[in-house]
Amino acid sequence: MSSSNDLVPVARAQAHHMPIASMRQVYRVHDVEKRLDKLPQREHETLRATYERMLEKGAERFQVKPSGLPAMDHLYDELPNFSEVLDDVRRQLALCQDSRDALEITPMLLLGPPGIGKTHFAREVSQLLGTGLGFISMSSLTAGWVLSGASSQWKGARPGKVFETLVDGQYANPVIILGGLSFDYPNSRVLPSPYEASCKPTRARGRLSHYSPLRSARSGACHGRRGSAPVH
């Protein structure tokens, strides 16, 4: 009987496979310029500064995709508790192997007690894909708008952690960790509101942040299934 890491019928991965990076727009500069021009003078200074920062940094980021199925045997050895999750990652990598679509790993909910290695697993996945990593500690957050942003009409509103990771980072498809979620584990299998909406793949092709009506320029990513993965 084949082991779990032999589920994908492809040639054995080679360690020398390197990620291929293409340039991808995460927002449209023209849209930012239009929104900036429409702002009333001496009003919405924080939003104005955000638009100016977006123009200064430009819209293009690296979108990485492995040139072949990367070697994962060492991860199965180092992370034996994550075999089922690694199988899912490997399937999604194989799905995009021969396509022209951009690679995006479907959001995952890793269920398990503290200290089992969930954050370490996410870091290893980011290194496997050759992309950036953003870590957001959920233990200190109290509202979903901290992730997805709040309307700039509200005093003290911010664009949100996901927005900042994309705008300030170098990658269009970074691995983002929402660490330290605490809810009714192990009885619950649903990401608690308001965080669940921020993790839907469709949001990546919608509004960048509730802070601004700007929309993402990204599209055409291939996704696998979405679900939770208990880790024991």
Buried (B, 14 or more C-beta within 10 A) or exposed (E): EEEEBEEBEEEEBEEEBEBBBEEBBBBBBEBBEEBBEEBEEEEBEEBBEBBEBBEEBEBBBBBBBBBBBBBBEEBBEEBEBBBEBBBBBBEBBBBBBEEEEBBBBBBBBBBBEEEBBBBEBBBBBBEBBBBBBBBBEBEEBEEBBBBBBBEBEEEEBBBBBBBBBBBEBEBBBBBBBBBBBEEEEEEEEEBEEEBEEBBEBEBBEEBBBBBBEBEBBBEEBBBBEEEEBBBE
